[in-house]
Amino acid sequence: MTTLRFAKGHGTLNDFVLLPPDDDAPDLDAREVTFLCDRRSGIGADGLIRVVPIALAPEEIRDDSGEAQWFMDYRNHDGSIAEMCGNGTRVFAKYLVDHHLVSGSEFDIATRAGVKRVLTVGDGFSTDLGPWRLTRPAEAAERGMDSVVQVVGAPVPLPALSLDLGNPHTVVALPQDVDLGGLDLSAAPHIDPHPEHGSNVEFVRAVEPGQVSMRVHERGAGETRSCGTGAAAAAIATWWWAGQPLDQLAWNVDVPGGRLGVRIDGDRVWLSGPAALVAEGTVTLPPRP
C-alpha cells in the first residue's frame, strides 16, 4: 500500500486536498482521487491539487509555462481532470508561500488553462484568471441568453448565459419569484443545449449594483460552498446583462462560504479572496485492484 503526505486547505470553504511535490509519488487514478476527496472514507474535499515542479509537468504545460516554476495539477472530486480552479489557485498560492517555494509578493503558476499571475493582498491572494469570453456571442447579443437551465425548485426552465473562463460556466439570473436558497442542487441542473464537456452552473441573485449572491453546482463535484471562476462568471454575466457599465467593474460576490472580490479588466478578470491551510498529515491509499 502507498502512503502519501498531504495538506488540506480551503478558499471560502471551497476545500482541497493538496499533495506536496514528491518525485516518488504515483500518478493517481480517478478511483484514488475520489477516495481522497470522499468525506466519509477519505480526507474530504471538493477537489484535489498536486503541487508539481514545472520540470515534471506534462510537455504541453512546460512549453507554455513562461516564468512559472510550479504546475497546479487539478482534479475534480470525481477524479476527472479539470482545466483549473479559481479558489484553488489561492490555496495553491498559500501552500507555495507557506512552504517557501516562491519568493516575492507576486508570481506565476501554470495551469491547464494557461499561466495565472497571483498577487499577495491584505486578506489573501488575487489571481488574474485571464481572458473571458461569451461562448455564443452572436446568439447572446440577439436574445440576451443562449441556453436554458432546468433545476428543482424553479417552476420553469430559466434563461442562461454561457461563458468561458478557461473552464465552462452557465449563469442563471433568478427571477424575483424564485428563491435562491430553495433550489435543490443535489443533482446536476439540466442545460439545453447540453455543453459537450459539461458546465459549472451558477444561480445568481442581484443584491445591488456591484453585488450579487450566488449558489453553484460544479461540474464533477456537485454543489460547493464556493467557486472562484463561477463567482467571476456570475459577476461578468450580471454586468453584461446590465449593459456593461464602466462604473461597475468591481464586484462583491457572496457565496455560502463567504465573500469573493471580482474585478473586470477589459477581456480579463481578477479574483480575490482568502485562503487557509488547516491540516497536514499522511494518508494510506487503498490497494489497487
N, C-alpha and C positions, 0 to 999 in steps of 0.2 A: 504494500500500500504506500501511497505517496503522501508526504506531509509537506504542506506549503505554509510560508509566512503570509500574513495578510494584515491589512488595515481596514478600518470601517470609517466612513465619513458621510456627510450629507451637506447639501445646499438647500436651504428652506425645506428640509425634511424629504427631499428627493435623495435617497440614500444609495450608497455604492459600496461594494467590496472592492478593495484595491489590492492587487498583487504586486509586490515590490520587484525591482529589477533582479533577476536571478538567471544566470546563464544555464543553470541545470534544470530550471522549471519546465515541465512538459507543456506543450500546446494543448489547451483544454478543449475537449469536445463539448457539444451542446448539452449533453446529459450532465457533465461535470459542472458547467456554468449554472445550469438550473439547480443542481444540488446546492452549490454555494449560495445562491440567491434565495433559496427556499426559506421561508420564515419559521418553519417548524422543524425540518430535518437538517437545515444548514445554518448559515450565519444570518441570512435575511437581507435582501436589498432589492432595489428596483433594477439594478444593472451591475455589471462587473467591468472594472477597468484594469488592464495590465499596464504597468509602467515600463516602457520598453526603450532602451537606448536606441538612438536613431540608427546606429550601425547594425542593429539586429532587426530593424523594421523591414517589411516587405520592400522589394526593389522599387515598386512604383511610388511608395511613400518616401523612400530615401531620395529619389530623383527630384521630388517636388518639395523637399523639406527646408530649403533655404538655410537660415541660421538656427533652426530648431535643433535642439540636442536630444529631445525626448518625444516619443510617439505615444499618444493616448489610444490604446487598443481597446475599443469599447464594444461590449456585448450586451444585448438586451436580456431581461430576466429569463426569457425562454431559450437563451443560448444563441439566438440569431445575431449576426453581425450587423452593426449599425454604423452610419456614416460618422456621427459624433453626437455629443450631448452637451447642451449649453450649461446646465448646472454642473455636469461632470467636469467641464473644463476648469471651473473654480475649485472643485475638490481636488482635482489632479494638480492644479497650481499650488494649493495649500500643502499637498504632500511634498511636492518638489521643494518648496520654500522651507518647510519644517525639517526636512531631511538634508538640507544644504546641497541640493542637487542643481540649483540655479543660483545666480547672484544678480543683484540689481533689482530695481523696482518694476521693470518690465522685461518680458521675454516672450519668445515664440514657442508654441507647441505644435506638433504635427498631428493631424487627424486624417481620417479618410475623406473628409470634406475640405481638405486643404489646410494650410498653416494658419493658426489663430494667434493673434497678439494678445497677451494678457498683461494688464496693469494692476499693481497693488494700490488699493484705495483704502480709505479710512475704515470702512465697515466690511472689507473683504477684498474682492477682486472684480475687475471689469474686463470683459472679453469682447474683442472685435469679432463678432460672429461671421463677418464677411458679407458678401453680396446677398441680397434677397431679390426675388422676382415673383410676379404673378405666374401661376402655372399655365393659365389660358387667358392671356391679357385681352385678346380681342373680344372673347365672349364676356369677360368680366366688365369691360368698358361698355358693352352694349346692354347688358342685363343687370349689372351691379352684383352679379353672382355667377358661378359656373358649375354648381353642383347642389344637391340637396342631401340632407342628413336626417335619418330616422333614428330616434333614440327613445327608450322607455321613459315616460314622464312628460313627453311632449305629445299633444294630441294629433299633430300632423307633421309630415316631413318639413324640415326647416331649410331655408336657403343658406348657402355657404359659399365661402371664397377659398380657393386653393392657393397656397404659397409654397415656394421652395426656398429654404434657408440652408441648403446643403443636405437637409432631410425634409420629408414631405409633411405638410400641415394642411388641415381643413378647418377653417374658422367659422363658427356659427354665432351671429349676434342674436341673443334671445329676445323675442318679443316680450312685452310687459306682462302678458298673461301666463308666461311660463316661468316657474320658479327654478332658479339655478340650483338651489340645494335639493330640489325634489327630483332631479334627474337620476335615473338608475344607470350608472356607468360600470356595472359589474360585468356586462357583456359589451363587446365592441359595437359601437354605433354602425349603422349601415349607410354607406356613402354611394350615391348614384350620380355620375358614373363611378364605378369602383376603381380606385387607383391601382395600377399594375403591381406596385410593390407595397401596397397598404399606405396608411397615413396616420399620423397623430391627429386627434380631433379635439379642438378647443371650443368650449362653450363660454361665451363672454357676455357679461352684463356691464353696460356703461354706467359709471357712477357719476362722473363729472368730466369736463374737458381735461384730458391728460391722466385720467384714472379709470381703470376697469377692474372688475373681479372676474376670476376665471376658474373653471374646472377643466380637467383634461383626461382623456383616455389615450394612453401612449401605445403605439404600435409595439407589440411584443412584450408589454409589461402590464397592461390594464390601467385602471385609474391610479394615478400617483398624486402625491401631495403637492407636487410642483413639477414644472417642465420649463427649462430655460428657453430653448428655442421656441417652445409653444407660447411662452409669455411674449417673446418678441413678435411672433406671428400674430398674436391677439392684438397687440398694440398697433402693428402696421396695418392690419385689416381695418381696425376701428378708425384709424387716422385716414386711411384710403376712403372708407365709406363717408367720412366727414368732409371730403373734398381736399385732402392733403394740406391743411392749413400750416403755414410756415411758423406760426407761433405755438404749435403743439407738437414739437419734435421730441420732447422729453415726457416720458410716461411712467406712472407707477402702476404695477400690475399686482393685485392682491390675489394670492393663491392660498389654499388651505394650510400650506406650510409657512406662510409669511409674506413678505413683500419683495418684489424684484423691481429694479430700475431698467428701463429700456430707453435708448437714445437713437433716434432715426437720423442717419447721416447720409443723405442722398440715397444711393442704392446700396448702402451698407447699414448695418445695425449693431449697436453695442448693448451688452447685457451686464448688469452689475448686481451684486448681492453678496451675502455672507457665505462662508464655507467653514466647516468644522471637521476635525478628525476626532473620533470618540473612542476608538479602541484599536489595539494591535495584539496579535497573537499568532497561533498556529492552528491549522486545521488539517485533518486527515481525509483525503478523498476516498470514496468507496472504491473497491476493486473494480477494474474494468472487466466486462464480460469476456 
